[in-house]
Amino acid sequence: MGFIADSLNRIQPSATIAVSTKARQLKAAGRDIISLSAGEPDFDTPENIKAAAIRAMAAGKTKYTDVDGLPELKAAIVRKFERENGLQYKPSQISVGTGGKQVIYNALLATLNPGDEVVIPAPCWVSYADIVLLADARPVFPETRLEDGYKLKPEMLEAAITPKTKWLILNSPSNPTGAAYSKEDMKSLTDVLLRHEHVWLLSDDIYEHLIYDGLAFHTPAAVEPRLMDRTLTMNGLSKAYCMTGWRLGYAGGPEPLINAMRKLQSQSTSNPCSITQWAAIEALDGPQDFIAENNAKFVERRDLVVAMLNQASGLQCPKPQGAFYVYPSCAGAIGKTSASGKKIATDEDFATTLLEEEGVAVVHGAAFESSPAFRVSYAASRELLEEACRRIQRFCGNLK
Ligand SMILES: Cc1ncc(COP(=O)(O)O)c(C=O)c1O
């Protein structure tokens, strides 16, 4: 329709939200659906964080705050970066937004001009590319390989950089693959960036705490402090603190960038929810032991899902070390026909037919710019995961 802006034609609605919505609708219509499509933990927000929100409300902390975060919250974020990452930021270098998504949106919209390029290793989170396209810039997708555990190699990064490159976006542990970079992996990439002074780095650390098998988390600005003045270190409370609905994300970075992000936010949402901000202080400063307890459950579930998916014919599923996703290849299913006679030509056909025939919702790889594969979120109970994997095995076993 001519009335809608051209920029909207460049982007797609979020595919993960679309699949989750379809699964919810089918469930409401009475179908027996197991949805492994959502990017959120199934655990509840810890009680101490909820209590802090209730206290804030009772104390009348219900008014506008500074656009990009309360001074008290910025101070807590400065402490977090110092304590957990060894990064020194001043409060003036901190930006707080309504979810990590808004922080990324602000950073990209505040910096990209038409024709600029952003290097996004694929498979990648669905929203990076669409935000880049909204800004009339160009996403460039070096495609990582299953054999490399879906990690970007320095030579791939080198080849993707051009004089037009403005940003590299790194996301470790990754959505959708769960891939987590070791310190050495990270150093091999920051070494490349040192040679390209015009390229900025957006490090999406939102899965920082969801890291397993004793692997330590390393954020790039700490691995290579010489990149500090061109790195935006972004994080948020949605995943580790089980606070997806509260909407709080934040970042540390150079002051001119933070100021530009604040200017943009001041003309869109203004401050993130005041009550959420007070709860966020408790989340960051309060007890953290629930994270290890949740992680122990995630590891058990990951091991179950990886083992069961690798037993399904035509699937190959690497075992990642972070987040709550696995990203099996379904190359062995492509070209086959399902029990009900549907031809599986793409990973989207695979996911749609799996949902129709077996009632299991997963997200097709094309949504993450890497096919043929699909993403399974294992943020669900063991019983549901076992049943879902049995259905996937049956679905794959029936393909001819
Ligand atoms: C890689 C990644 N970055 C950022 C976000 C944004 O999260 P939120 O806006 O809930 O903070 C998500 C959420 O799915 C994500 O998976």
The ligand as a Gaussian input file, in Angstrom:
#p B3LYP/6-31G(d) Opt

LIG

0 1
 C       20.960000     -12.186000      20.592000
 C       19.907000     -11.336000      21.187000
 N       20.156000     -10.032000      21.364000
 C       19.237000      -9.212000      21.884000
 C       18.000000      -9.679000      22.260000
 C       17.021000      -8.679000      22.804000
 O       16.500000      -9.010000      24.018000
 P       15.639000      -7.980000      24.888000
 O       15.157000      -6.917000      23.978000
 O       14.565000      -8.802000      25.481000
 O       16.600000      -7.430000      25.905000
 C       17.681000     -11.030000      22.083000
 C       16.340000     -11.549000      22.409000
 O       15.875000     -12.533000      21.904000
 C       18.672000     -11.879000      21.546000
 O       18.437000     -13.188000      21.382000

